[in-house]
Amino acid sequence: MDSTGTIQFFLILLTLITVAGFAGIAYYLAEISRVIKRLDSPQASVTPEASSGPDLAVPVSTPPPRPIDPGNTGSLEETLGAISEKYSLASLTVAAADGLLIGSTKPGSEDEAARYSHLYSQGRLHDEEGVELLGVPYRGETVVGIAHSSEHLSDEQMNALEQDIRETLQHWV
């Protein structure tokens, strides 16, 4: 085999490797897109789809979240406590956008409600370590959720927490 034949062989080999690489990338991008669409769907299936491998979008160490039913609790504070337990929060406070306390899992949260509602209105969602602020639309207003957690909550957890707070507000407020 002369040098031209050797060069042609390596060029064909590189072309095949490149095509196989792009096919693999396209496959994984399609899988990622499918998982994202399934997670964003408000009517996501409760039963997992049949797949050939593990679902990489769900952390292995966390059990599936238990649904919170505000009707099974005796008060707003008990429901907030159940939500805190579900997301392993140290405390959960819910306040109106103007700082008025709606409910909390810890006593004496009036100052905290006012302070963090003000920070939220300024757009400072992560002013302190271990505090997550989220806005929950409710009856045309924004209710501020103040979650004290030991570790950062993922976007999926924040969306689920927002939904639980919204359902709690619909039941109790």
WOJOZI-V761729 format. One line per field, one symbol per residue. ss: DSSP state (A for helix, B for strand, O for the rest). phi: phi as a letter, one per 30 degrees, with the letter a starting at -180 (. if undefined). burial: # if it has 9 or more other C-alpha atoms within 8 Angstrom, else .. A space follows every 50 residues. Layout:
ss = ???
phi = ???
burial = ???
This chain:
ss = OOAAAAAAAAAAAAAAAAAAAAAAAAAAAAAAAAAAAAAAOOOOOOOOOO OOOOOOOOOOOOOOOOOOOAAAOOOAAAAAAAAAAAOOBBBBBBBBOOOO BBBBOOOOOAAAAAAAAAAAAOOOOOOOOOBBBBBBBBOOBBBBBBBBBO OOOOAAAAAAAAAAAAAAAAAAO
phi = .dddddddedddddddddddddddddddddddddddddddddcddddddd bdbddddcdddcdddddccedccdaddddddddeddchcdabbbbdddjd dcaadbdicdddddddddddddicdbdbdibccbccdahiccccccccbd bddddddddddedddddddddcc
burial = .....#............................#............... ...................#..#..#########.#..#########.## #.###...#...########....#....#########...########. ......##..##.######....
